[in-house]
Amino acid sequence: MTAPGQASPLIIGHRGAPGYRPEHSRSSYDLALALGADAVEPDIVATKDGVLVLRHENEISGTTDVADRPEFSSLRATKIVDGAEMTGWFTEDFTWDELATLRVKERIPAVRPSSASFDGSSGILRLRDLVDILDRASAESGRDIGMVAEIKHATYFENAGLPLDELLASDLAGTRYADGSGLIVEAFERTVLHQLAARGMRATYIYLLEKKGRPFDAVAALGKDAPKYAESLTDPGLDGLAADQVIDGISVDKSLLFSSDGSTNDLVERAHARGLTVFTWTLRPENRFLRKPFRSDGPPESFGNWEEEFDAILRTGVDGVFCDHPDLGVAARDALDR
Protein backbone atom coordinates (compact mmCIF):
# COMPACT_ATOMS: atom_id res chain seq x y z
CA MET A 1 0.00 0.00 0.00
CA THR A 2 3.03 2.28 0.19
CA ALA A 3 2.45 5.14 -2.22
CA PRO A 4 5.22 6.62 -4.38
CA GLY A 5 7.36 8.88 -2.21
CA GLN A 6 5.95 7.49 1.03
CA ALA A 7 8.40 6.34 3.67
CA SER A 8 8.67 2.62 4.35
CA PRO A 9 7.78 0.76 6.41
CA LEU A 10 4.33 2.11 7.09
CA ILE A 11 3.87 3.27 10.67
CA ILE A 12 0.38 2.15 11.64
CA GLY A 13 -1.28 3.55 14.75
CA HIS A 14 -2.48 0.37 16.46
CA ARG A 15 -6.00 1.27 17.65
CA GLY A 16 -4.85 4.87 17.42
CA ALA A 17 -2.15 5.77 19.93
CA PRO A 18 -3.07 3.55 22.92
CA GLY A 19 0.28 4.09 24.56
CA TYR A 20 -1.02 7.56 25.43
CA ARG A 21 -4.83 7.44 25.30
CA PRO A 22 -7.48 4.72 25.75
CA GLU A 23 -7.55 2.56 22.62
CA HIS A 24 -10.07 3.31 19.89
CA SER A 25 -11.05 6.62 21.50
CA ARG A 26 -11.32 9.78 19.42
CA SER A 27 -8.36 11.28 21.24
CA SER A 28 -6.32 8.12 20.57
CA TYR A 29 -6.87 8.45 16.83
CA ASP A 30 -6.37 12.22 16.79
CA LEU A 31 -3.09 11.83 18.63
CA ALA A 32 -1.87 9.03 16.36
CA LEU A 33 -2.34 11.30 13.36
CA ALA A 34 -0.65 14.22 15.10
CA LEU A 35 2.32 11.96 15.92
CA GLY A 36 2.87 11.08 12.27
CA ALA A 37 1.13 7.73 11.76
CA ASP A 38 0.78 6.85 8.07
CA ALA A 39 -2.36 4.83 8.80
CA VAL A 40 -4.46 3.72 11.76
CA GLU A 41 -5.94 0.36 12.63
CA PRO A 42 -9.54 0.06 13.81
CA ASP A 43 -10.82 -3.27 15.15
CA ILE A 44 -14.34 -3.76 13.83
CA VAL A 45 -17.27 -5.48 15.55
CA ALA A 46 -21.03 -5.02 15.23
CA THR A 47 -24.00 -3.97 17.32
CA LYS A 48 -27.36 -5.71 17.53
CA ASP A 49 -28.76 -3.34 14.90
CA GLY A 50 -25.87 -3.78 12.49
CA VAL A 51 -23.76 -0.71 13.25
CA LEU A 52 -20.01 -1.25 12.96
CA VAL A 53 -18.16 -0.01 16.03
CA LEU A 54 -14.52 0.12 17.05
CA ARG A 55 -13.60 -2.23 19.90
CA HIS A 56 -10.72 -4.68 20.26
CA GLU A 57 -13.23 -7.41 21.13
CA ASN A 58 -16.98 -7.76 21.09
CA GLU A 59 -16.74 -8.31 24.87
CA ILE A 60 -16.38 -4.76 26.21
CA SER A 61 -16.13 -4.89 30.01
CA GLY A 62 -12.37 -4.28 29.91
CA THR A 63 -12.52 -1.19 27.71
CA THR A 64 -15.75 0.57 28.75
CA ASP A 65 -17.67 1.43 31.92
CA VAL A 66 -20.45 -1.05 31.10
CA ALA A 67 -19.90 -3.07 34.28
CA ASP A 68 -20.70 0.05 36.33
CA ARG A 69 -23.93 0.76 34.48
CA PRO A 70 -26.86 -0.87 36.32
CA GLU A 71 -29.23 -0.30 33.42
CA PHE A 72 -27.23 -2.88 31.43
CA SER A 73 -26.71 -5.47 34.17
CA SER A 74 -29.26 -7.81 32.59
CA LEU A 75 -27.17 -8.01 29.41
CA ARG A 76 -24.24 -9.70 31.12
CA ALA A 77 -23.85 -13.10 29.47
CA THR A 78 -21.57 -16.08 28.97
CA LYS A 79 -20.86 -17.01 25.37
CA ILE A 80 -18.54 -19.14 23.27
CA VAL A 81 -16.59 -16.88 20.92
CA ASP A 82 -14.30 -18.65 18.45
CA GLY A 83 -14.27 -21.70 20.69
CA ALA A 84 -13.43 -19.86 23.92
CA GLU A 85 -15.88 -19.26 26.76
CA MET A 86 -16.21 -15.59 27.72
CA THR A 87 -18.38 -13.83 30.29
CA GLY A 88 -19.20 -10.15 30.10
CA TRP A 89 -21.08 -7.71 27.91
CA PHE A 90 -21.10 -8.11 24.15
CA THR A 91 -21.61 -5.50 21.44
CA GLU A 92 -24.07 -7.68 19.54
CA ASP A 93 -26.47 -7.50 22.50
CA PHE A 94 -26.64 -3.68 22.38
CA THR A 95 -28.20 -1.28 19.92
CA TRP A 96 -25.98 1.55 18.79
CA ASP A 97 -28.05 4.03 20.80
CA GLU A 98 -27.34 1.99 23.93
CA LEU A 99 -23.62 1.60 23.23
CA ALA A 100 -23.33 5.30 22.53
CA THR A 101 -24.08 6.03 26.19
CA LEU A 102 -20.98 4.13 27.39
CA ARG A 103 -17.60 5.71 28.11
CA VAL A 104 -14.27 4.16 27.19
CA LYS A 105 -11.40 3.37 29.52
CA GLU A 106 -7.80 2.16 29.47
CA ARG A 107 -7.50 -1.61 29.04
CA ILE A 108 -4.22 -2.02 30.98
CA PRO A 109 -4.19 0.79 33.59
CA ALA A 110 -1.41 -0.76 35.69
CA VAL A 111 0.96 -0.48 32.73
CA ARG A 112 -0.41 2.78 31.35
CA PRO A 113 -1.70 4.90 34.24
CA SER A 114 -1.25 8.11 32.24
CA SER A 115 -3.63 6.82 29.60
CA ALA A 116 -6.03 5.72 32.34
CA SER A 117 -6.26 9.34 33.49
CA PHE A 118 -8.38 9.90 30.37
CA ASP A 119 -10.93 7.24 31.36
CA GLY A 120 -14.50 8.39 30.86
CA SER A 121 -13.59 11.35 28.66
CA SER A 122 -15.01 9.95 25.43
CA GLY A 123 -17.46 7.45 24.04
CA ILE A 124 -17.35 4.56 21.59
CA LEU A 125 -16.72 5.38 17.94
CA ARG A 126 -18.47 3.94 14.92
CA LEU A 127 -16.47 3.09 11.81
CA ARG A 128 -18.18 5.95 10.01
CA ASP A 129 -16.92 8.32 12.74
CA LEU A 130 -13.35 7.23 12.07
CA VAL A 131 -13.78 7.78 8.33
CA ASP A 132 -14.81 11.37 9.13
CA ILE A 133 -11.77 11.80 11.41
CA LEU A 134 -9.41 10.53 8.72
CA ASP A 135 -11.03 12.65 6.01
CA ARG A 136 -10.60 15.78 8.11
CA ALA A 137 -7.04 14.96 9.11
CA SER A 138 -6.05 14.14 5.51
CA ALA A 139 -7.46 17.45 4.29
CA GLU A 140 -5.76 19.43 7.06
CA SER A 141 -2.37 17.71 6.75
CA GLY A 142 -2.26 17.42 2.98
CA ARG A 143 -1.40 13.71 3.15
CA ASP A 144 -3.56 10.68 2.47
CA ILE A 145 -3.94 8.78 5.74
CA GLY A 146 -4.62 5.10 5.34
CA MET A 147 -6.91 2.77 7.23
CA VAL A 148 -6.06 -0.82 8.18
CA ALA A 149 -9.45 -2.29 9.03
CA GLU A 150 -9.32 -5.47 11.11
CA ILE A 151 -12.44 -7.61 10.96
CA LYS A 152 -12.95 -9.43 14.25
CA HIS A 153 -14.70 -12.79 14.72
CA ALA A 154 -16.25 -12.87 11.25
CA THR A 155 -17.62 -16.43 11.44
CA TYR A 156 -19.08 -15.77 14.88
CA PHE A 157 -20.86 -12.61 13.73
CA GLU A 158 -22.13 -14.23 10.54
CA ASN A 159 -23.69 -17.01 12.62
CA ALA A 160 -25.31 -14.31 14.74
CA GLY A 161 -26.93 -12.80 11.64
CA LEU A 162 -24.47 -9.91 11.39
CA PRO A 163 -22.33 -10.50 8.27
CA LEU A 164 -19.37 -8.18 8.70
CA ASP A 165 -18.42 -8.33 5.02
CA GLU A 166 -21.80 -6.94 4.01
CA LEU A 167 -21.78 -4.31 6.75
CA LEU A 168 -18.23 -3.16 5.96
CA ALA A 169 -18.88 -2.91 2.24
CA SER A 170 -21.98 -0.83 2.98
CA ASP A 171 -20.21 1.49 5.42
CA LEU A 172 -17.33 2.24 3.06
CA ALA A 173 -19.41 2.66 -0.09
CA GLY A 174 -19.27 6.28 -1.17
CA THR A 175 -16.22 7.10 0.97
CA ARG A 176 -12.74 7.91 -0.30
CA TYR A 177 -11.76 4.33 0.54
CA ALA A 178 -14.33 2.86 -1.85
CA ASP A 179 -11.82 2.60 -4.71
CA GLY A 180 -9.33 0.77 -2.50
CA SER A 181 -6.91 3.66 -2.26
CA GLY A 182 -5.38 3.75 1.20
CA LEU A 183 -7.47 0.79 2.40
CA ILE A 184 -6.06 -2.39 3.89
CA VAL A 185 -8.42 -5.05 5.23
CA GLU A 186 -7.08 -7.76 7.52
CA ALA A 187 -8.52 -10.71 9.38
CA PHE A 188 -7.48 -13.91 11.13
CA GLU A 189 -9.98 -15.70 8.87
CA ARG A 190 -9.44 -15.93 5.12
CA THR A 191 -13.11 -16.59 4.37
CA VAL A 192 -14.27 -13.06 5.12
CA LEU A 193 -11.50 -11.60 2.95
CA HIS A 194 -12.74 -13.71 0.04
CA GLN A 195 -16.32 -12.63 0.76
CA LEU A 196 -15.32 -8.98 0.60
CA ALA A 197 -13.42 -9.48 -2.65
CA ALA A 198 -16.46 -11.27 -4.10
CA ARG A 199 -18.50 -8.16 -3.26
CA GLY A 200 -16.13 -6.14 -5.41
CA MET A 201 -14.48 -4.30 -2.52
CA ARG A 202 -11.10 -3.07 -3.67
CA ALA A 203 -8.45 -3.21 -0.97
CA THR A 204 -5.12 -4.69 -0.01
CA TYR A 205 -6.05 -7.95 1.73
CA ILE A 206 -3.85 -9.14 4.57
CA TYR A 207 -4.08 -12.48 6.35
CA LEU A 208 -3.30 -12.24 10.06
CA LEU A 209 -1.24 -15.09 11.50
CA GLU A 210 -0.76 -15.97 15.14
CA LYS A 211 2.08 -17.97 16.63
CA LYS A 212 -0.30 -20.69 17.83
CA GLY A 213 -3.80 -21.88 17.10
CA ARG A 214 -5.99 -22.35 14.05
CA PRO A 215 -8.23 -19.94 12.10
CA PHE A 216 -11.78 -20.26 13.36
CA ASP A 217 -13.40 -20.29 9.93
CA ALA A 218 -11.37 -23.41 9.16
CA VAL A 219 -12.19 -24.92 12.55
CA ALA A 220 -15.90 -24.32 11.94
CA ALA A 221 -15.65 -26.10 8.57
CA LEU A 222 -13.10 -28.83 9.28
CA GLY A 223 -12.94 -29.29 13.05
CA LYS A 224 -9.70 -30.96 14.18
CA ASP A 225 -8.55 -31.22 10.57
CA ALA A 226 -8.28 -27.43 10.31
CA PRO A 227 -4.73 -26.32 9.48
CA LYS A 228 -2.71 -24.46 12.08
CA TYR A 229 -1.61 -20.88 11.47
CA ALA A 230 1.99 -22.09 11.62
CA GLU A 231 1.48 -24.12 8.45
CA SER A 232 1.03 -20.91 6.49
CA LEU A 233 4.55 -19.84 7.47
CA THR A 234 6.26 -22.83 5.86
CA ASP A 235 7.48 -22.55 2.28
CA PRO A 236 4.52 -24.61 0.97
CA GLY A 237 2.18 -22.49 3.10
CA LEU A 238 3.57 -19.24 1.71
CA ASP A 239 3.34 -20.71 -1.79
CA GLY A 240 -0.35 -21.36 -1.16
CA LEU A 241 -0.96 -17.81 0.03
CA ALA A 242 0.92 -16.38 -2.94
CA ALA A 243 -1.30 -18.44 -5.27
CA ASP A 244 -4.45 -17.16 -3.56
CA GLN A 245 -6.20 -14.72 -5.91
CA VAL A 246 -7.27 -12.49 -3.00
CA ILE A 247 -4.51 -12.49 -0.38
CA ASP A 248 -1.87 -9.77 -0.89
CA GLY A 249 0.19 -10.38 2.21
CA ILE A 250 0.48 -11.48 5.80
CA SER A 251 0.65 -9.78 9.19
CA VAL A 252 2.45 -11.67 11.94
CA ASP A 253 3.16 -11.57 15.64
CA LYS A 254 6.59 -9.93 15.94
CA SER A 255 7.94 -13.02 17.72
CA LEU A 256 7.66 -14.86 14.40
CA LEU A 257 10.40 -12.63 13.00
CA PHE A 258 12.93 -13.95 15.51
CA SER A 259 14.84 -17.23 15.69
CA SER A 260 15.42 -19.16 18.90
CA ASP A 261 18.89 -17.59 19.28
CA GLY A 262 17.36 -14.09 19.38
CA SER A 263 18.42 -13.03 15.89
CA THR A 264 15.90 -12.12 13.22
CA ASN A 265 15.03 -14.80 10.69
CA ASP A 266 14.26 -14.93 6.98
CA LEU A 267 10.44 -14.89 7.10
CA VAL A 268 10.15 -11.46 5.49
CA GLU A 269 12.64 -12.43 2.80
CA ARG A 270 10.80 -15.67 2.03
CA ALA A 271 7.42 -13.91 1.86
CA HIS A 272 8.78 -11.09 -0.33
CA ALA A 273 10.28 -13.65 -2.71
CA ARG A 274 6.71 -14.82 -3.33
CA GLY A 275 5.34 -11.30 -3.81
CA LEU A 276 3.67 -11.12 -0.40
CA THR A 277 3.59 -7.96 1.69
CA VAL A 278 4.55 -8.42 5.35
CA PHE A 279 3.31 -6.46 8.37
CA THR A 280 4.07 -7.16 12.02
CA TRP A 281 2.52 -6.41 15.41
CA THR A 282 2.87 -4.93 17.92
CA LEU A 283 5.80 -2.59 18.61
CA ARG A 284 5.55 -1.44 22.22
CA PRO A 285 8.32 0.10 24.35
CA GLU A 286 7.39 -1.19 27.81
CA ASN A 287 9.41 -4.02 29.36
CA ARG A 288 6.24 -6.09 29.67
CA PHE A 289 5.95 -6.30 25.89
CA LEU A 290 9.57 -6.35 24.75
CA ARG A 291 11.37 -9.57 23.97
CA LYS A 292 13.66 -10.60 26.82
CA PRO A 293 16.96 -9.47 25.26
CA PHE A 294 15.60 -5.93 24.98
CA ARG A 295 14.20 -5.50 28.50
CA SER A 296 15.79 -3.19 31.04
CA ASP A 297 16.12 -3.75 34.78
CA GLY A 298 13.10 -1.56 35.52
CA PRO A 299 9.53 -2.64 36.33
CA PRO A 300 7.19 -4.02 33.64
CA GLU A 301 5.66 -0.62 32.92
CA SER A 302 9.04 1.10 32.36
CA PHE A 303 10.43 1.58 28.88
CA GLY A 304 13.15 -0.91 28.05
CA ASN A 305 15.62 -0.92 25.17
CA TRP A 306 12.84 -0.42 22.68
CA GLU A 307 15.07 1.35 20.16
CA GLU A 308 17.10 -1.84 19.70
CA GLU A 309 14.08 -4.09 19.28
CA PHE A 310 12.32 -1.70 16.92
CA ASP A 311 15.51 -1.34 14.87
CA ALA A 312 15.97 -5.10 14.59
CA ILE A 313 12.38 -5.54 13.39
CA LEU A 314 12.51 -2.70 10.87
CA ARG A 315 15.78 -4.00 9.42
CA THR A 316 14.09 -7.25 8.40
CA GLY A 317 12.55 -5.26 5.54
CA VAL A 318 9.02 -5.53 6.88
CA ASP A 319 6.50 -3.38 4.98
CA GLY A 320 4.49 -2.09 7.91
CA VAL A 321 4.57 -2.07 11.70
CA PHE A 322 1.76 -1.61 14.18
CA CYS A 323 2.75 0.73 17.02
CA ASP A 324 1.04 1.73 20.26
CA HIS A 325 3.26 4.85 20.31
CA PRO A 326 3.34 6.02 16.68
CA ASP A 327 5.93 8.71 17.37
CA LEU A 328 8.40 6.05 18.51
CA GLY A 329 7.76 4.07 15.35
CA VAL A 330 8.44 7.17 13.26
CA ALA A 331 11.63 7.84 15.25
CA ALA A 332 12.84 4.27 14.72
CA ARG A 333 12.14 4.51 10.99
CA ASP A 334 13.97 7.84 10.76
CA ALA A 335 16.95 6.33 12.57
CA LEU A 336 17.37 3.68 9.85
CA ASP A 337 18.76 6.34 7.50
CA ARG A 338 21.35 7.71 9.92
N, C-alpha and C positions, 0 to 999 in steps of 0.2 A: 504494500500500500504506500510505500515511500514515494512521494512525488519528486519530480526533478528538482534538484536544488535543496531538498529537505535533508536535514542531518539524519544520520543513521547510527545506532538503532533508534527506532521510535521510543520516546519516553511516554509511557501510558500511565495516566493517573488512575491507580487501582481503587475503584470506588470513590474517585475524587482525590482528595489528599488526606486520607484517614490517619496519617501520622500526626496531624494537627487539628483536625475537626472530626466529629462523628461521621462515619462512613455513609455515603449516599445522601448526605444533607446538602442543601443548597450552598451553604458556606464551604463545604468540602469541595464541591465542584468549582465554585468561583475561585477558591484559593488555588486549586490545581492549575487552572488556566492562568492565573496571575503568576504562578511559579514556573511557567514555561512548558507545561505538558503539551505534547503534540496531539494527544488524544486522551479520552477518558473512557473508563470501563464501567458501564452500569450492569448490575445483575438484575435480570428481569423475571418477575413472577406475576401472577394474576390475582385479581380480586374475584369475588363471587359473581359480580356483574360484568366481568370481562375487561376490566381496566388494567393495563399493564403498569406495575409499580416497581420501584427500585428498592430491593432488599436483597441482602446476601442469601437469605433462605426464606422459604415461605413461612417458617416458624419464626415469630418476631418478638418473643419475650426478651431476648438478649439485646435487641437494638431499638426497642421502643418502651414507652411507659405503660404498655397494655396491662401488665400484671397489677398495676396500681389503679386500674380503672374499674370500679365495681360494676359499672353498667355492662361490661363485657365479660364478667366472670363466668357466665353460662356458656361462653364459647370456648372455654378451655377444653382441650380434647387430646386424646392419644391416637396417633395414626402411624401407619407404616409408610414411610417415604423412601422410595428406592431401596426397599428391603430392610430399612432400619426403623426401629420403633422410636417415636418422638412424642413428647408430651408438651403441650403449650398452646399457643394461639397461632392460627394459620390464616394467611391472607385470603385463601379461597373461601373462608367462612365469613368474611366481611364484605360489605358493599364498599365502594370507593368513598361514599359520604361518611361512612363509619370510620374507615381507616384515616381519612383526612383529619379527624379530630385528635389523633395520636401525636405524640412528640417523640423525636428520635433521641437516642443516647449512645454514648461510647460503649462499644462491645467489650473492650478489654481495659477497663479503667485503672486497674492496678499497674499496667504497663504504660498507659497513656493518660495520666491524671490531668494534664493540661487540656487535652481534647475533651475529657469528661467535664471540664468546667463549662463547656458549651451545651451540656445536656439540657433538653427541654426548650432550646432556643428556636427550633424549627420543626416543621412537620415532614411527613413522607412526601416524596416526589413521585409523580407519574413520569412515564417515559416521555410523554409529550411535553412535560415541563422541562426536561433536560434538553430536548431538541430546541426549545425556545432559548434556553441559557446558552447553548452552543452557537446558535444563530447570532445572538446578540454579541457574544464574545468574538466570534469570527469577524463580524462587521467592524467592531471597535478596534480589533488588533490588526486587521488587514491580513490575517492568515487563516487558512482553512483548517479548522480543528476537527479531528476525526473522532469517531465513536466506535468503540469495540464492545458490541452488545453481546453479553453472555446470557444464553437461554438456560434457565435452571429447571431441572426436573421435568423435561418435556413429556416423557411417557406418562409420568404421574398426572400431570395436568391434563393431558389428552384423555386419560381414563376418567378424569373428573368432569369432562365435558367442556374443558377450556383449552382448545388447541392453540398453543403459543405461536405456531407458525402462522396461522391465520390472523391472530391478533397483532402480531408484529408487522406482518405485511400491510395490514390495514392502518396501523398507527404511522408507518413511515411513508405511506402513499401520499404524494403531494408535497413532501418535504425535500430539502436539498440532498438528502441521502437516497432518494428514490432511484437515482440513476447509478447507485453503487459507489459514487465518488466519496471517498473518506469513510466508507462503511466497512467494518469488519464484523462478522457474526461468528461467534464461537459457542461450542457446546461440548459436553462430555458424552453426548450421544450423536452418532452420525445420522441417525434417521431423520431428526428434525432439520438438519442442514440440507438433506436431500429434499425434504418436503418444501422448504423455502425456495430452493432452486427450481423445483417443479412449478412453483407459483410464479416464477419469472422474476423473483427478487434478485437484483444484481448486487453482489457483495464479494468481498474476499472471505472465503469460508475456512475456518480454522478448527481443527479437531483437538480438543483438550485431552491431555493424557496424564493420568496420575501414576505415581510410583507403584501402587498396589491396586488390586480390585479389578472389576470388570464393568464395562458400560451397561447401564441398566436396560437400555432398549434391547441389547443382545440377551441379557439375562431374562427379560420378559418373553423373548421369542424362543430362546434355546435352553434356558435353565442352566444346569451345570456344564453344558457343552459350550456356553458362551466363552469367547476368547478373552484372555486377560489383556489389560491395557499394555502390559509389558511386551506382548507379542507384536504390537505395532512398532516397537522400537528396534526390532531385529531388522536385518537387511531385507528378508522376504516381506516383513510387515511394512517397511517403508516403501518397498516396491509396490505393494498393494495400494497404499495410500496415493502414491504418485500416479497409479493407473486409474484412480477414482476420478470420474469426470467432474465431480463437485469440489472435492477437498483441495484447497490451495496450500495448506500448511498445517503445522502442529504447534501446540503451545504446551510446554512441559514444566513440571515442578523443577525448580532450579537444581535440586539434588541430582537430577538425572543428567546434568552436564558435568558431573564430577565422577572420577574413578575412585576406587577404594583407597588409593594412596593419597587422595586429596587433590590431585592434579585434575585439570579439566580433560574431558575425553573428546572423541571425534563425532559425537552425535550431530552437531550442527553441520559439520563437513559432510557427513553421510547423507543427511537430509537435503542439503543444498545440491549435492551431486545429482539428486533425483528431481530437482526443480521445486522442492518444498520450502516454503517460508518457515522460519522457526522463531517463536516467541518463548519467553520464560517468565515464571512467577515464583515468588514475589520478592523483590529487593526491599529489604527492611534493615535499618541500621542497628536496632536494639540487639543486645547479646542474646536475648531469648530466641531470636529468629535467625541469627547468623550461624553458619556452619562452625563447628568447634575450632578449627584452626584460626578463625578470624575473631573469636570472642576475646574480650578484655577481662581483667580481673574484677571488674565492677559487678553490680547486681544485674539481674535479668533485664531491668528496664533501662539501664545505661547503654549509651552507644558504644559499640565495640569497634573493631578495625574494619568498619564497613567499606572504607575506600578500597581496601585490598580485595575484599570479596567482590564488590561491584566491578572493579577493574578486571578481575579474572574472568567474570561472566561476560562482560562486554567484549573482551578480547577473543572469545570463541567465535565471534562473527555473527552472533545472534541478531535477528532483524528487529526485535522489539522486546522491551522489558517493562514489566508491570511494577510500579513503585508506589509505596505508601507515602513517600516524601518526594514528590516530583522534582523539587529543586536539587536534591541530592543526586537523583538520576541524571539531571542535566549537567551537574558539576562533574560527575564521573565520566560522562560522554565527552565533555569539553577537555577533560584531562587526558583523554586518549591521544590528542593531537599535540601534546606538549613534549 
